[in-house]
């Protein structure tokens, strides 16, 4: 009987993708470093195939993160498996998987002045509020 993947596999795969994209690495490059095809990396990232612990350790080394990066927020327990309330919201992974979101985060992170960063956050809040008001009208 074939075991199917679940939400945890999808969440771990999403975290692999988020980290890979955030450092600007292609699926092909990650696959080459792991001795896999980029299609296998795609299957891992989509949660279609489970990632073994040994493979996840290799991925963590390549992506330069601690292994707990992939598990932070996942609860254990037989009666209530899954994720805790404070796990990474899906909108973060969604944003980081777009070229615009990634570019925004990289550029924002390069700004050293706290005043400028605060001004940018205020501007984005104002733009989002304006857009919401226009949609409601």
ROMILO-35660 format. One line per field, with one value per residue (C-alpha): residue number from 1; x, y, z. Coordinates in steps of 0.5 Angstrom, whole numbers. Example, Ala and Ser with C-alpha at 12.3 -4.5 7.8 and 13.67 -1.06 7.14 Angstrom:
BEGIN
n c(1 | 2)
c1 c(25 | 27)
c2 c(-9 | -2)
c3 c(16 | 14)
END
This chain:
BEGIN
n c(1 | 2 | 3 | 4 | 5 | 6 | 7 | 8 | 9 | 10 | 11 | 12 | 13 | 14 | 15 | 16 | 17 | 18 | 19 | 20 | 21 | 22 | 23 | 24 | 25 | 26 | 27 | 28 | 29 | 30 | 31 | 32 | 33 | 34 | 35 | 36 | 37 | 38 | 39 | 40 | 41 | 42 | 43 | 44 | 45 | 46 | 47 | 48 | 49 | 50 | 51 | 52 | 53 | 54 | 55 | 56 | 57 | 58 | 59 | 60 | 61 | 62 | 63 | 64 | 65 | 66 | 67 | 68 | 69 | 70 | 71 | 72 | 73 | 74 | 75 | 76 | 77 | 78 | 79 | 80 | 81 | 82 | 83 | 84 | 85 | 86 | 87 | 88 | 89 | 90 | 91 | 92 | 93 | 94 | 95 | 96 | 97 | 98 | 99 | 100 | 101 | 102 | 103 | 104 | 105 | 106 | 107 | 108 | 109 | 110 | 111 | 112 | 113 | 114 | 115 | 116 | 117 | 118 | 119 | 120 | 121 | 122 | 123 | 124 | 125 | 126 | 127 | 128 | 129 | 130 | 131 | 132 | 133 | 134 | 135 | 136 | 137)
c1 c(0 | 3 | 3 | 0 | 3 | 0 | 0 | 6 | 10 | 7 | 9 | 16 | 16 | 13 | 19 | 24 | 21 | 21 | 28 | 31 | 27 | 30 | 37 | 36 | 37 | 34 | 31 | 36 | 41 | 39 | 37 | 44 | 47 | 43 | 44 | 37 | 33 | 29 | 23 | 24 | 25 | 19 | 15 | 19 | 17 | 9 | 9 | 8 | 14 | 16 | 23 | 27 | 30 | 37 | 35 | 32 | 39 | 43 | 38 | 39 | 46 | 45 | 40 | 45 | 39 | 38 | 34 | 29 | 27 | 23 | 20 | 18 | 11 | 9 | 6 | 7 | 2 | -2 | -9 | -8 | -3 | -1 | 1 | 1 | -3 | 3 | 6 | 8 | 2 | 1 | 1 | 8 | 10 | 5 | 9 | 16 | 14 | 13 | 18 | 15 | 15 | 22 | 24 | 21 | 23 | 31 | 30 | 27 | 32 | 38 | 35 | 39 | 35 | 30 | 26 | 26 | 24 | 18 | 16 | 16 | 11 | 7 | 6 | 4 | -1 | -4 | -4 | -7 | -12 | -14 | -15 | -19 | -24 | -24 | -26 | -31 | -34)
c2 c(0 | 7 | 12 | 19 | 25 | 30 | 37 | 37 | 34 | 40 | 45 | 43 | 43 | 50 | 52 | 49 | 53 | 59 | 59 | 57 | 62 | 67 | 66 | 66 | 59 | 55 | 48 | 46 | 48 | 45 | 38 | 38 | 39 | 34 | 29 | 30 | 32 | 39 | 35 | 31 | 38 | 40 | 34 | 36 | 43 | 41 | 36 | 31 | 27 | 26 | 28 | 23 | 26 | 25 | 28 | 34 | 35 | 35 | 41 | 45 | 45 | 47 | 52 | 54 | 54 | 50 | 43 | 46 | 52 | 46 | 44 | 51 | 51 | 44 | 40 | 33 | 29 | 23 | 26 | 33 | 32 | 39 | 46 | 50 | 57 | 61 | 58 | 62 | 64 | 62 | 69 | 69 | 63 | 66 | 73 | 70 | 65 | 71 | 75 | 82 | 79 | 77 | 83 | 87 | 83 | 83 | 91 | 93 | 89 | 93 | 99 | 100 | 107 | 105 | 112 | 110 | 103 | 105 | 110 | 105 | 101 | 107 | 108 | 101 | 101 | 107 | 104 | 98 | 102 | 106 | 100 | 97 | 103 | 103 | 96 | 97 | 103)
c3 c(0 | -2 | 3 | 1 | 3 | 8 | 10 | 14 | 8 | 4 | 9 | 10 | 2 | 2 | 7 | 2 | -3 | 1 | 3 | -4 | -7 | -2 | -3 | -11 | -12 | -18 | -17 | -22 | -18 | -12 | -15 | -18 | -11 | -8 | -14 | -17 | -22 | -22 | -23 | -16 | -13 | -15 | -12 | -6 | -6 | -7 | -2 | -7 | -5 | 2 | 4 | 8 | 14 | 11 | 5 | 9 | 13 | 6 | 4 | 10 | 9 | 2 | 4 | 10 | 15 | 21 | 21 | 25 | 20 | 17 | 23 | 27 | 29 | 28 | 34 | 35 | 39 | 37 | 38 | 35 | 29 | 25 | 26 | 32 | 31 | 31 | 24 | 18 | 15 | 8 | 5 | 7 | 3 | -3 | -3 | -2 | -8 | -13 | -16 | -14 | -7 | -7 | -10 | -5 | 1 | -1 | -3 | 4 | 8 | 4 | 7 | 14 | 16 | 21 | 19 | 12 | 13 | 18 | 12 | 7 | 12 | 13 | 5 | 4 | 9 | 6 | -1 | 2 | 6 | 0 | -5 | 0 | 0 | -7 | -7 | -2 | -6)
END
